[in-house]
Amino acid sequence: MGSPALRPALLLLLPLLLQVPPSRGFPGSGDSPLEDDEVVYSDAKYKDIPWCSPIKVKYGDVYCRAPQGGYYKTTLGTRCDIRCQKGYELQGSPQVICQSNKRWSDKVICKQKRCPTLAMPVNGGFKCVDGAYFNSQCEYYCSPGYTLKGEQTVRCLDNKAWSGQPATCVDLEPPRIKCPSVKERVAEPNKLTVRVSWETPEGRDTADGILTDVILKGPPPGSHFPEGDHKIQYTVYDRAENKGTCKFRVKVRVRRCGKLHAPENGYMKCSSDGDNYGAVCEFSCVGGFELQGSSARVCQSNLAWSGTEPTCTAMNVNVGVRTAAALLDQFYEKRRLFIVSTPTARNLLYRLQLGMLQAVAANSTLFLQHSGTG
C-alpha cells in the first residue's frame, strides 16, 4: 500500500486522526433514565474502531442493521429501529444511528401508557390497581342508599382510553316508612263511633335523608271512626321522586244485643241505633190494649236485654158496675181515658173534639164510643 517512504508518516498521523473531537450526539441506551447499562465492547481487538454500546430498551424491542451486513450491530453507521411493547409508547426517535463519537443519535425510552384521570362520581368513588396506567383496573362504588348505574369495573386499554363509560351513583331506593299498629276499638255505651288516635309515622330516606312530601290517605289521627274496617295509608317521597308506602287498618266494633220488635198492637221507640250496648227501648200499646211485661228494656254489657218481653193485651172492663164512677175508676186505675159522647157527628163542637183526641192517640190508649144518632 503506497511507497515504503510514506508508511512512517501514516503511522504518525493515525493517532492524530483518532483524537478528532467527537461530534454532537446522545449517549447510548445505557444512559437512559430507565437503563444504566455500561458501555461494553464485545471484543478487545475492536477497541480502536468507533462503535456504540449495545442497545437495550426496557419494555421495547430493538432491530439493528450493521453497514454492509456486518456481524457486529454496534459498529459505526449501524441503524436500529425501536419498537415498544404493548401498553408502552416510545419517547424519542423510532430509529437511532451509531455515530463516530460512539454514541447513538438519540435517547429512547418506552414509557408506560396512561389513561386520563377518572372523575369522582357524585355520592360515590372508585379505587384502582396501579393508578391510571395501562392495564390498570378501577372499580366504582356508591355511598349507602345509592345504586351504581353503568359499568362497575373499567380497565385502561392500549389506546389510552378506559374500557367503559364512567359510572354514576343514583338514588333508586324508595324511602322507608313504618306505620303504627292500631288495635281493634269498641264503641262506648250508647255510641256508634270511637275516637282513634296514633302517632304520625316518620319516613326515612336511605340516601340523603331528605323527604319532600308526606301524604295521608284516610281520616287523620284523632278522628271519630264509625263501625267497620277502615284503611289508612301514608306515602312519602324523597328528592329523587322515589316513594315509600305503608298501610294499616282501624277496626271499630259496636257491641250489639239482638234486635227487638214492637209488640202486636203496640209501639216501640229506641235510642241510638236500637240494639247497641247502652241503647234503651220503650214500649206502649194502642187504644183498648194494655201493656204486659217491661215498659222499657236496656241493652246491657253482657249483650242481653234487661227486663221481660212486653205484650199488648185487650183491656178487661167490668161493665156490671152500678155507677158511672165505678166504671170510670177502672180506666183511672189503668191510666186510660174513657169518653162517652152523645152528640151526633153533625155537631161542630163534637167534630172539633174528635180531631183533638185523635192527635194524641199515638201516645195514649184512647177508648172512644160514639152512641149518637144520625
Phi, psi and omega in degrees: 000108181068186181277153180297340182286336182276341186300316179299327181291321180294322180295329178285328182281335185300316178297328179291323179294323180290344180262020176298132181305138181295148176282164180292141180182188183242147177298162180292179184299342177295342178261006182287158180300334183268339182229140175233052179289142177282149176287117185240132175260129185287338182216125185296336184287346179260017185292339180267001180259128181298120170207168187257164176290153180300143181268130171227118180248117179294134182063024178217167178241143183241131178236111186248151177228114180281155178301132177056031175070029181296162183286316184279129185266016178233016180283168181304130179090358179295137178248132181235131175265136182248128176230133180270152177289169180299134181093000180231153180230148186278133171244113186123187183283139178290350178222133178238155184234137177282120185261172183292343176274011180066025176236149176283155187289346180206160176260130184237145177219139170260107185259140181296135180289151182225136177273161178298151179295132180288146176278139180287122180291145177294135181064033179190196179191191177208159176227139187238155171255119180070037173061227182247020181281168181309135178072005175289147181241131179240139182238128181274153174214160183239155176291159179305136180094352180246152182245137180286130178239121184114193181281129182286325183238133177232157182228142178282120185266174181294336179274015178062033175232154179280151186290343181212172178287145178301140181279162176232161179247120183238154179269100179249349184275129181291152176295158183256141177211137181240122181278155178287164175253113182255123180283166179297138180247147181244135181294149179286165181304136177064018177234155182245001180230165178223136175277120184242130179235156176202162178282129179297124182293146179253124177279161178221126178274133184281347182265271184263000176078010183252129176250144182259324183217146172230117186244130178255131175245109183127175180298145179286163177298145183093359180281160174268117184261130176283175180300136178134188183250121185241132180263131178239137181223134174246137177231131179238149180235144173256183185291339176271008179068020169281147182235146174238144186226143171224150183227149172208171184239146172245113183251124181244130180240137175252121179285132187227145168271174176292153180293138175260160179230152178293142179292158177297135184065031179213183183231157176222134178228123186239155175269166177054230183265003174090338181218006179276161181304125181097349180291147179239131177242130179247146186236150176208165183243160177284173181300138180090357180234149178238148187279132174242133183103198184282133177278344178212141179227146183240137174282115188268172183296335177274013179060033174238146179281140175283165176071197182237161183292130182274154174223157177247116180247151181298142181290138178258107183249126179275111182266001181273020179278160186268338183236157177294327180297320179295323178294314182291332179298330179295321178288328179294316180297326180271003180057046177237159182250125178241123183238129174251121184237128182258340181295164178277166180293346179280349182285127183297316181293325178295318179295323177295319179297317178300317180298321181290321180290323181293336181292335181254012184294333183289334184255350181226156174271113187243125179250111182250134176233121181254117184238016181284169178255154183283000000 
